[in-house]
Amino acid sequence: MSRAAGTEGLGTRGLRFLLGRRPALWRLVGWSVLETGQTFLLGYALARALDDGFLAGRAEVGLRWLAVAGLGVLFGAYGTGRVYGAVAALVEPLRDRLVTRVVRRGVREADGGALSGLTQQVEIARDSFAGLVMVSRSFVFTSAGALAGLCALAPQLLLVVVPPLAAGVGLFAVTLRPLARRQEAFLAADEALAGNLGVVCPGLRDVTAAGAEDRIALDTGALVDAELRAARALAHWGVARVACLALGGQLPLVLLLAGAPWLLDHGVTPGALVGALAYVTQSLLPALTALVHGLGTSGSRLTVVLRRLAPRGEAPELPAEGERRTATRWHRPPATPPTPDTRRPAGAAPTVPRPRPLPQARNAPRHPPADHPWPSGTPRAPSLRSTPVVAPPSPAPPALALTSLTFAYGPASAPVVDGLTLTLPTGAHLAVVGPSGVGKSTLTALVAGLLEPVRGEIRICGRPVPSNDAAARRVLIPQEAYVFSDTLGENLTHLRPDPVPEEELLAAAEAVGLTPLLDALGGPAARVDPAALSAGERQLIALTRAYLSYAPLALLDEATSHLDQAAEARAERAFAARPGGTLVVVAHRISSAGRAGRVLVMDGPRTTYGTHDEVLRRSCLYRDLVGGWEEAGKEAAQEDAAGEEGGDTGTGDGSQPALPLRDTDGVDAVAGTGLTGDRRHVVAHGPVGQMQVPGDLRDGGALGGEG
């Protein structure tokens, strides 16, 4: 379609559409004349019945005129019935044209909104257009019949009725365009708010998990305020609508009553005056009311819908399948030829929309910190045997520094963390261990800035917590990982603002251990259904996403709880080997502490910090945890050996003993009465001691939210 046609006004196109259907228009006019006759007879027959019949003492004449009025009503009703058929002859071709246009655009542009346009917007346009035709036709022919009747009764009546009627219609015509704009603005604001709530309400759990309540409240509040302003502006112009009705419909009635003595003195009969009142109250006022409300509401709705369904020119050329990902978060190297997706037609856009990204105040940064060691777009996923990056000679602040940190959940509550002072240099690997409910997750929440300490100070790379600079240097991966409906590549690169080269993405997946799942799903371009993934698979996706982020400090709050021991060890070693990275792990298994360079044992308000050997010497609790794990491991190994001698061919994994009375940390699944609980830590998340073998990560766990 040409630019001139694309910019042509809706009014011009509507007029051309009507002129192209002259037979239907003439049929509509012909049947509407019967309504004009009905309106004419309503007042004229009533006047003759009074003047020539009842007031003259000839009741039979009055009754005959009333019978004529009744016949006029019957003929008018018949004409009205035929009018609907003529209106359908105008409306249905419009609907057919709109349906054709919507279907053509949906096929040509792969428009995901075509179904909505076909089923809802087209029907709105059809109904609104039919309503406009009916009210406009009714006003024109009703007014013609009423004015003809007034002229036939007494021309003086026109001097009283026509001026205010014309003034009311003129005022409405002047205010119609601004009123339509206000109505359109209100509809747009209402749809914007409804669209926002449609995204926010299903994701309230994720909003809370990401700490985005203030941001979402601010955005939604702005939309509510915008709709309120639009509603007030529409209400102000609604006063003009009332003025039009008062001027064109109510004022003629008042003038007829007030001028009755003058009219009777100047040759107007009582019957003619009563007929004029009938014309105003029974014909003109209802027709004007329908016109004002119909054009003011249905007209705006029709304008909005037709503008949305109007042709938007030829669709832009779609990129090739392999190039489309360049516009999102990861891209394929130019040397690699794109492979078409055989599961949907070439050039078709995905049908599942990506949710609106949540604010990152409590998440990993979407922009690299200024002092980040990795150049943007450079592959940085090392192998598990990569050598550490040599620290720059200039002194740098520690990756994490806690000074006299104290926190309690209430003024009268015992401190969960009491006077903790801790310093982690860049590249350190810390494991936090302790009984369930002792406050390990509380500590990670404090470091991430999700909780504010009662006393003390927290700094990440020298930046105070909470602050935007500190939030840009840490990423928190909780136990319940968040995965959204989109491609796997979009999920993995969600925390990166720049396109991620495919080799970097694949290297990160290999380092963390996501490669088997990535291959099974079909690569980064494969779509992900969160409900179809196990809790362990979701954790692998969340871990790889955090690994690809720019945050140097990674906080793993039991983020590997649904993985087997080998997968957990691989992921932790990958994070520990990140160049310039620092790792803090809330240990799900005591074996995590053996891999860490430093261990923090939390035993209520008491803490012990040092290397594995140092803490083993100084902490009785840590010795019990390590001893219980090793003893259970030996017992399981002996049972496996006995089973092999006895011909047992079971598939049990000897490295993962089942502990019927303890959880996988080697402590009771329920915290004892002497432990300080923070009441926010999940103590048990499945059958006690249940472990998962490699290759089967599905446990039916519910979806959670990742920070």
N, C-alpha and C positions, 0 to 999 in steps of 0.2 A: 504494500500500500504506500502511496506517495505521502510525503510530509504534509502536503496541503490537505489531503484527505484525513491524515491522522490528527491534524490540529483543527479540523472542522468542528464547529460547535454542535452540541447535542441538539439544540433547537432546530438548526438547519437540517440535520439528518432526520430528526423526527418529522418535520414538515414534509420532506421528500418521501419519507416512508408512508405518510398518510395519503399524499397525492398519488402515490403509486397504487393505491387501493380505492379508487374512486367508486367502483360499484358498491363496495361495502359501506363507504361513507354515505352515498345517496340512499342506500337502504336504511342506514341508521337515521338519516334526516327524515325520511318518509315515515318511519314508525314513530319518531319523536313528535311529529306533527299531531298525532292522536293525543299525546300528553299535553300539547299546547291547547288543543280543543278542550280537553278536560279542565285545564286551569281556567280557560276563558269562561266556560259554562259555570264554574264553581261560584264566582262572584256575580256574573251577569244573571244567571237563573235565579239566584237568591234575591237580587234586587228586583227583578220583574215579579217574583212571587210575592214580595212585600208590596210593591207599589201598585201592581195591576191586580193582585189577588187579595191577600189578607187585609191590607189597609183600605182597600176599596170595597170590602165586604163581599168579595167573590172568592170564597175558599176553594172552589173547584179549579179556578184558574191558578191559584197559588200552588195547589197540589200538582197540577200538570207541569208547572215550571220546576217544581222540586223533582218530579219524575224525570224531566229532561236532564236535570243535574245528575240524577242517579245513573241514567243511561250514559252520560258523559264519563262518569267514573268507570263504568264497565268497559267502554271503548278505550279509555286511558289504560286500564289494567291490561287489556289485550295488547295494546301497543307496547306497554312496558315489557311484557313477556317476549314480544318479537324483538325488542331492543336488545335484550341479552344475546340473542343469536347474532345480531349485527355486530355487537361489541366483540363477541367471540371471533367473528370473521376478521376483526382488526388485531385482536390480541394474540391469537394463536400463531399467525405468521411471524409476529415479533418474537414469540417464544421459540419458534423453530429456528429463526435466524440466530438467536442468541445461543441455542444449544449447538448449532452447527459451528459457530465461532468458537465456543468453549472447547468442543471436542477437537477441532482443528488445531487450536493452540496447545491443547494438552498433548496431542500426538507430535506436533512439530517441535515444541519446546520442552517436552517431558515435564510439563507443569504439574507439580505435586498438588496444587490447589484446584486442579480442574474438576475433581469430583465434587468439592464444595461448591464451585461455581455452577456445576451442572444441577446439583440437587437442591441447593438453597438459594443462591443469589439469582439464578434464572427465575425461580418461582416467585421470589420477592419482586423482581422486575415485572413479571407477568401480572401479579395481583395489583401492584401499584399502578401500572399503566391502565389496567381495567378500571380501577377506582377513579383515576383522573378523568378518563373518558366519560364515565357515568356522571360524576359531579359537574363537570364542565358542560356536558350536554344538558343535564337537568337544569342548571342555572340559566343557560341561554334560552331554552324553549319555555321554561316556566316563566321567566321574566317577560318573554315576548307575549305569552298568553295573558299574563296579568296586566301588562301595560296596554295591550289591545282592549282588554275588558274595561280598564279605567277610562280609556278614551271613548269607548262606546257608551259608558254610563254617563260621564260628564267630563269634558276636557279640563275643567277647573281642578279636578282631582290630580291630574298630572303635575300641576304646579306645586302641589303639596308633597307628592310622593317621589317624583323623579329627582329633584335636586339633592335631597339627602341620600337617596339610593346611589346616585352617580358619585357623590362625594365619598361615600363609604367604599364603593368599588374602586374608585381612583386611589384612595389612601391605601387600600390593600395592594393594588398593583404597584404602588411606589415602595411599599415595605416588603414585597414578596421576595425580591432578590436578597436583601440583607437577612431577612428571616430564614430563607433557604440556606444561606451560608452559615448562620448560627446553628441551624438544625444539623447541617452536615458536620460542623465542628463538634457538636455534641455526640453525634453518632460515632465519629472517629475517635473521640476521647473515650467513649464507652467501650468501643471495641479494643482500644489499646489497653485499657484496664483489664478487660476480660481476658485478653491474650496473655497479659502479664500474670494474672492469677492462675490461668491455666498451666503456666510453666512453674510457678512458685509452689502452688498448693501440693501437687504430687511430689515435689522435692523438698518438703519441709524438713524431713529427716536429714537430708544432705546439707540443707542450709544450716541447721543446728550443728551438725558435725563439723562443718567448715567454719563455724563462728561468723556467719554472714548475716546474722539477724539485723544488725544496724544498717548494713548496706541495702538489704532487701527491703527493710522497712522504709528507708529513705527513698528508694526507687518507687516502691508501691505508693508511698505517701505523695510523691510528686504526681503520679498518675491520678490519684484520687483528687488532689487539689486541681489538676487540670480539668477533670470532668466536672468538678464543682463550679469552676469558673465558667466553663461552657454552659452548664445548666443555668447559672444565674444570667448569663448573657441571653440565652434563649428565653428565659422567663421575662426579662426586660422587654424583649421584642414581642413577647406574647401579649403584653399590654396593648401594643398596637393592633393586634388581632381583635382584642376585646373592643377597642375603640372603633374598628371597622364595623363590627356587628352592631354596636350601639348606634353609630351614625347612620349606617345604611339600612338597618332592620328595625331598630327600636324607635329612632327619632321620627320616621314617617307615621308610626302609630300614634305617638304623642301629638304630632302636628295635626293629624286628622281629628283627634278628640278635642284638642284645644281650638282648632279652627272650625269646628262643627257649626257654631252659630253663623259665622260668616259664610260658610259654604251653603247652608240652608237658605240664607238670605239672598244668595246669588244663583238660585235655580237648581241647586243640587237636591234631589229628593232624598227622603229618609232611607228608602231602599238602596239608592246608589251609595249613600254613605256607609250603610251596613255592608254592601258588597265590596266597597273599597277596603273596609276593615278586614273582611275575609281574605281579600287578595294579599294584604300585607301580612297577616298573622298565619294564614294557612299555605301561602305559596312563596312570597318573596323572602320572608325571614328564614324559613327552613332551607330554601335553595341557597341563600347567601351564607348561612351557617355551614352547610355542607361544602360549599365552594372554599370558604376560608380555611376550614379544618382539613379538607382534602388536599388542596394545593399546598398548604403549609406543612403537612406531615408526609403524605404519600408522595408529593412532588419531590421533596428533599430525599426521601428514600430511593425513589426512582433515579434521581440524578446521581447519587452516590454509587448505586449498583451499576448503572450504565457506564459510568466512568471506569469502574473496575473491569467491566467486561468488554470495554472498547478495545479494538485492536491496538497493539503496542508496536506495530512494525514487525519486520522480519526478525526472527530469533537470531541472536549472535551465534557465530560459529563456535561449536563446542570443541574444547581441546580433546586430544587423544586421551585414552584411559591412563596411559603412563605419565602424561603431563599434568593431569588434573591434580594430582597430589602435591605438585609444587606450590599450588596456591594455598595449601593448608599447612600441616606441621612437619611433614617429612617428604622427601623427594627422592626420586630414582636418578642415579647418575646418567648423564646424557649418553654414555657409551652403551648402556644396557637397553636393548630394544624392549618397548612395552609389550606386555602380554595381555590380549583382550580378555575381559571377564566374560566367560560363556554363560554365566548364570543370569545375566540380564542383557537386554539389547544394547548394542554399542551406542555410546553417547548418552545413555539414560542416567539420570541423576539418582542418588540414593533416596529411598523413600522414608527412611527413619531420620528425623531431624536430630541434630546434635543439641543437647540442652545448653542453655545459656551458661557460660563459664562462671563459677562462683568466685567471689573475691578471695584474694590470696593472703589476707591478713593472718590467717591461721594455717596457711598452707605453705608449700614450697614457693620460691619466687618464680615469677614468669620472666624476669629480666636478670641477667647475670650481675652480681655485685661488681663494683669497680675494681676490687682487688682480686677477682676470681682468677685462678691460675690457668683455666682452659680457654684457648681462643675459640670464639664462636664458630660453630660449623665444623670443628676439627674432630675427627674420631678420637675418642678418649676412653674407650672401654679396654682396659688392659687385660691380659691373660692373668690367670691366678698366680703365675710365677714372675710377674713383672716386678721390677726393682723400684723402691720408693723414690719419689722425686726429691732431689737434694734441696733442702731449705735455703732460701736466699740468705745472703750474709747479713742483711739488715735485720735488726730485731723486730719481731712481729708479736702482737698480743696473742695470748693463748686462745685456742679455739673455744674453750668454755671455762669460765671462772665463776664459782659460787663463793660468796663471802657471807658468813653468818646467816645462812638462809634458814628461815623459820616459817612454818605454815601450819595453820589449823583451820578446820572447817567451821568453827564457831568460836565466839569469845570464851565460852566455858568448856570447849573441847580440848582434849590433850593434843599437843602438837604432833602432826604426822611427820614433819621434818623439823628438827630442832637444832639450830646453830650449825648447820652443815657448811663447811668450807672445803672447796675442792677446786683444783686447777688441772685442766687437760690441755696439753700442747697440741698443736696441729699434727695430724696423723695418728693420734692416739686411738686406742680401741678399748672402750670401757664396757664391762658387763655389770649390770645391776641385778643382784639376786636377793632373795629373801622370801619369807612365807607369803602366801597369797593374802592380799588385803593389807599388807604392811605399809603401802604407800609408794610402790615403785612407779605405777602409772601417774600418781600425783606428782612425783618428781619430774617426769618427762613433760607433764602438762605445765609445770612451773617454768621449765627451761624453754618450752615452746611459746610461752607467753599467754597460755590459755587461762592460767590462774595467776593471781597476784599474791606475792608473799606477804606475810604479816610484818616481817623484818628481813633485812639482808638485801643483797644485791646480786643480780645475775647479769653476766656479760657474755655475748657471743662474738668472738673476734674483736673484742674491745668495744662492741656496741651494747648499750644498756637494753635490757629486756623489761617491759615491752617497748618496742620501737620498730618503725618500718625497716631501718637498717638491719636490726637483728633478725626480723622476720625474713628478710631477703637472704639470710645466711643459714637457715635451718629448714629441714623438711621432716615432718612427723608422719610416720606410717603406723596407724593403729592396728589392732588385731583384726577388726572387720574392715576389709578393703573395699574401696568404692570403685566400681566399674560402671560406665554408662553405655547406653546403646549407640554405638557408632562403629567405625572400623577399629581394628586393633591398633593400627598406627596412630589414630587420633587419641586413643586412650593412653598409649605409651608416651606421646609427645605433648600431653595436655599441659605440662608445666614449663614448656619451652615456647617462647614467643617466635623464635626463628625457625625456618625449615631445618629439619634434622636429616643429614645425609643417610641414605639407607645403610651404608656400611657401618656408620656409627650406631644406628639403631640395632642392626644385627649383632654387632660386637657387644653391645650392652645386654641383649637377650642371651647371648652365649655366656657372658660373664656371670649373670645372675642365675641362669639355668632355665630360661624361658623358651629356649629354642625348640624342644620337642612340642610344646604346646603351640608355639607359633607355626611350626610346620603342620601340625594336625589341623589347625584352624584354617590354613591356606595362605599364610603370609600376612604382612602388615595391612594389606588392602581388604582382608576378610572382615566381614561384619561380626560384631560380638553381641551376643544375647546374654546379659548378666545372669538371668535366671537359669540359663543352661550351663553355667560354669560352677564348679565346686568352689568351696571356700579356699582351698589351697591354690587353685588356678587363679582365683581373683587376687590372692596374696602375691603370687608371682608377677602378675600384671602390675600391681601397685608398687612392688619392689623395683621393677624395671623402670617404671615411670619416675620414681624417686631417684634412681641411679642416673637417669638422663638429665635430671634437673641441675641447676647451677648451684644449689645450696651445698656448701662444704661440710656442714654439720648434719648428719643423718641420725634421727632418733627412731629406733625400732622398738615400739611398745608391743612386745609379743607379736610382731608382724610376721613371724614364721611359725606360729602355733599350729597351723594346719598342714605344715610340710613335714616330710620325714626327716630323719637326722642328716642324711647325705645332702638333701636339697637345702636344709637349713645351714649346714656348714658351708656349702658352696656360696650361698647368698651372702652370708656374713663375711667370708673371705673376700668376696668381690667388693663389698662396700669398704672393707678395711684397706683394700689396695687402691682405692680411688686416689689419683694424684691430688694432694692437698686436702684430702678428705679426712674427717674425724667421725668416728662411729660410737654411738651410745646404744647399747642393746639391753632392754629389759628381758632377762633370760627366761625363756620358756622351759628350757632344759638346762641342767647344771653343766652339761658339756659345753655350752656356750661360754661359760666362764673360763674353761680350760683353753679356749682359743684366744681369749682377750689378753691384752697386755696388762690391763689393770682391772681390778674387781672392787666393786662397792657392795658390801653386805649391809642390808637394812634390817635391823631387828628392833622394831619400834623406834623410839627416839635415838637409840644407839646405832652407830654406824662404824664399820671397819673398812679401811681403804688401803689398797696396796696391790702388789703383784699377787698372782695366784699362790705362790709359795709363802709370801708374807702373810696374807690373809689366812691361809691354811694353818699357820702357826698361832695366830692371835685370836681367831674366832672359833668358838666351840660350835656355833650354829653352822658355819661354813664346813667345818669338819664333818658334822653330822650329815649335811646335804651331800657332800662328796662321797662320804663313806656309804651312805644308803644307796646312792646311784651305782657305785662300783660293786657293792655286794649284790645288788639286784641283777646287775649285768653278769656277774660270775654265775649266779644261780641259774639264770636263763641259759647261759652257755652250757652249763652242765646238763640241764634238761634237754637241750638240743642234741648234745652228744649221746645222752641216754636214748633219746628217741631214734637217732640214727642206728645205734647198736641194736635196738629192738625192732628195726625195720620201719620206724615211723617216717613217712615221706611227707609230713605236713610242710606247709609253706611258711611257718613262723620264722620271724627274723630274730636271730639270737641277739643282735645288737640293740633290740628294742624290747626290753623286758616289760611284761605286764605287772603292774603294781596294784594289787587289789585294794590296799588300804591307803595308798598314797597317790598323789598326782605325779605328773611327769617331772616336776621339780624335786621330787623326793620328800614332799611335805604333805600333811593331811589336806584333803580336798576342801575342808571347811576350816576356817581359821579358829584357833582356840580362843578361850575367853581372855587369855593374857596378852593377846596381840592387839595392837592399835590398828583398827580398821578405818579406811577412809570412805567406806560405804559406796564407792563408785567403781570398784574393781570387780570384774566378773571372776568369782572364785572358781566355779566349775563350768565348763563349756561343752560338756559331752559326757558320755559314760566314763567313769573313773578308770584311768589307766589305758583307755582305748588308744591304739596307735594305728597309723596308716602305712601300708607298705608302698614302696615306690611304684609309680605308674597308675595308682588309683587314689587320686586326691579327693574324690567326691565323698562328702560326708553329709550332704543335705542341709548344711548350715544356712541360716537366713542371711540375706544381704545386709550389710552394714554400711556405714559411711566412713570414708577415708578423709583424713584431714589434709 
